[in-house]
Amino acid sequence: MGPKPSQPQTAELFRPRLDEQINMKHPLVKLAALIDWAEIERTFAVSFTSGRGRPALAPRLVAGLLYLQHTFDASDEAVVNTWVENPYWQFFCGETYLQTELPIDPSSLTRWRKRVGEEGVETLLAASIDAARRGGVIHKASTQQVIVDTTVMPKAIAHPTDSRLLDKSRQHLVKAAEDNGLRLRQNYNRVAPRLAAQIGRYAHAKQFKRMRKAVRTLRTRVGRVHREVQRQLHVLPEAAKAKIQDLLQRTGRILTQRTKDKNKLYALHAPEVECISKGKARTPYEFGVKVSIATTLKEGLVVGMRSMPGNPYDGHTLGETLEQVGILTGTDRPPATAIVDKAYRGVEIEGVRILRSGQRRGVTRTLKAMIKRRSAIEPAIGHMKMDGRLGRNPLKGALGDALHAVMCGAGHNLRMILAALRLYCARFGLSMQAVIAALLAAPVENRPACG
């Protein structure tokens, strides 16, 4: 079945409408008028159609919740609970009357994200760019000059250490064996946690010889559990066998990997996590996925954002990023100028002028000013990590990385539009105060006549 029909707009006898109770000059109300909800509903229509069960939720409700979550840095539970308490959030999501019950179970947002997919969240990002254009935050020609850079989107995992990974693997193997009726001669439920704690103490005291010996002992204990589960695998049904085989394969990687190895496993539940070094003194290594970001040169609005699994060279991501910018901005061609840093050396894109930091040859005064403004993308990335949700990605898998990265860009754009709307309202209020003060200060005979 398709999505639920929108609520009737006719007035009810004993229920006042939301637009009669709230301040219609509120920035969220004005922002709702700028977004092209019809285009979002048209794109989401395919994802919101089902052949059985009750009608799907309204596309605007799901899109609005995703927008609000990434604009105000809220979890799935927080955004749903705040929606009930905040009438402006309800109006933003298309409600006509004040609602007093949860619109959706918080866990349902996970399923809706999967149904919407990467194409759907890119539609939300494109709608935020179009809203910024309608609200006067950017001009139509602003998308022809962009700044491109990459950053790391950290995953919501614990800091990976050998002792933690080994003990976590053992715990999962023991639980899987108990759930499927496998009998283990030893599960090391008392010995292994003590060893893992002792390894941490040795590392803190810089007694590395003792630490390495304890790690070898723990690895031996986990290897015994791993081999014993593997020997009994043939007695399990096919459905359970496939799940435990995947766990055994990941545990085998953890048992065999060493410090200097490549393609290491850093989280048992998230094999897509990569160790990325960006040369920062405060964080030499970050565990997550690389994200490519494109912002407008003048305003700093995000016009392109995409996760780049595999930790590719920055220059190799430029073509995909500029192609995405052309699609999201509606021009269907890359921007005319791209300003990048020195990490993009040796890359040329047909039809695009690429300006790099430190470039000297053929640089005019105007181009030099554009190159100097390349660093304006850094505070935008910082705001997305501190004010948005780019600093920690809780979604699972490579699809979760792709969805979260794009929605972080959309949330940043909405925060910029809201800030511009608040500034406009403040300026309008000050100008009205000045006009009233001037009228009161004028002589009585010079004041305009009333009526």
Residue, then its C-alpha position, 0 to 999 in steps of 0.5 A: m500500500g502507498p503512504k497515508p493520505s495527508q490530513p484534511q485541511t478543513a477546520e475541526l470544531f473543537r481543535p485549533r489548527l497549529d498555524e493558529q497557535i504558533n508564531m508564523k514568523h518562526p525560522l522553522v516555519k519559514l524554512a518549511a515554506l522554502i523546502d520543495w516537499a512535493e519533489i521529496e514525496r515524488t522521489f520517496a513514493v517508490s520507497f514508501t509503497s508496499g504490497r501488504g500491511r497498513p499504509a506507509l507513513a507520510p514521506r514528509l514526516v520521515a523526511g522532516l524527522l531526518y532533517l531535524q535529527h541532523t540539524f539539531d544533533a539528535s538521536d533517533e529517540a531524542v528526535v521522536n520525543t522532542w517532536v511530541e513536545n515541540p509544535y514547531w517541529q510538528f508543523f515542519c513535518g506537515e502536521t495540521y493539528l497538535q499531536t500528543e502521541l509519538p509519530i513513529d517508533p524510534s527503531s523504525l527510523t533505521r528501517w526507513r533509512k534503508r528503504v529510502g537509500e542513498e538516492g533518497v538522502e541525496t534528494l534531501l541534500a538537493a532539496s536543502i540546496d534548492a531551499a538555500r537558493r530560494g531563501g537567498v542564502i546562495h546565488k544561482a552562480s555560487t555553485q560554479q565555484v566550489i571548495v573540495d576537501t576530505t575528512v574522516m567520519p569516525k565510526a561509533i566503535a571502541h578504540p581498537t586494541d588487541s586485548r579488547l578485540l580478542d576478548k570480544s571475539r571470545q565472548h561472541l563465540v561462547k555466546a554463539a555456542e551456548d545459543n546453538g547447544l554446542r558444548l565447550r570444554q573451556n570458555y575462559n569466562r574468568v581467565a580471559p577478562r582478567l588477562a585483558a585487564q592485566i594487559g591494559r595495566y602493563a601497557h599503562a606501566k610501559q612494561f611492554k615485555r610482560m604485556r606482549k606475553a599476556v597478549r600471546t597467552l590471551r590469543t592462545r586461549v581465544g584460539r582454542v575456543h575458535r578451533e573447538v567451535q569450528r570442529q563442531l560446526h558440522v552438527l549445526p543446521e545451515a541457517a545457524k552455520a552461515k552466521i557462525q561461519d562469518l563470526l569464525q572468519r572475523t575471529g580468525r582475522i583478529l587471531t592472525q593479524r599483526t601490527k604491520d599488516k594491512n586491511k586489519l579488522y578494527a571492530l568485530h561488528a563493523p568490518e568496514v572500519e578503516c584506520i586513517s591518518k590525516g597528519k593531525a597531532r591531536t589524533p594521529y589515527e582515526f577509525g572510520v571512513k573518508v568523506s569528500i566534501a564540496t562547499t560553495l566558495k563564498e557562502g560555505l553551503v554544502v553542495g556535495m558530500r559522499s563517503m569514500p570507502g577504501n581510503p582512496y587518495d584524495g585526488h582520485t575522489l575529486g571526479e566523483t565529488l564534482e560529478q555529484v555537485g553537478i547532479l545535486t545543483g541541477t546543472d548536470r555538469p561539474p562546476a567551473t572552478a574547484i579550489v583544493d589543497k596540495a593533497y590533490r596534486g596531479v589530478e586534472i578534470e576536463g572542463v574544470r579549472i583546478l586551483r591548488s594551495g601554493q600554486r604560483r604559475g598563471v595566478t592572477r590577483t583574483l585567483k590568488a584571493m580564491i586560493k586563499r579562501r580554500s581554508a574556509i571549508e575547515p570551519a564548515i567541517g568543524h561545525m558539522k562535527m561539533d554541531g552536527r553528527l559528523g563526529r561519530n557515525p552510529l549507523k551500521g555498514a557501508l550503507g550507513d556510512a553513505l547515508h550518514a555522510v549525505m545527511c550531515g551535509a543536509g543538516h549543515n545546510l539547514r542550520m545555515i538557512l535557519a541562521a540566515l532567517r534569524l538574522y533577517c528577522a533581527r534586522f527587520g525588528l531593529s529597522m522597525q524600532a528605528v522607524i518608530a523611534a524616529l516618528l516619536a522624536a519628530p515634532v507633533e505637526n510633522r508626524p503623519a496623520c492617522g486614518 
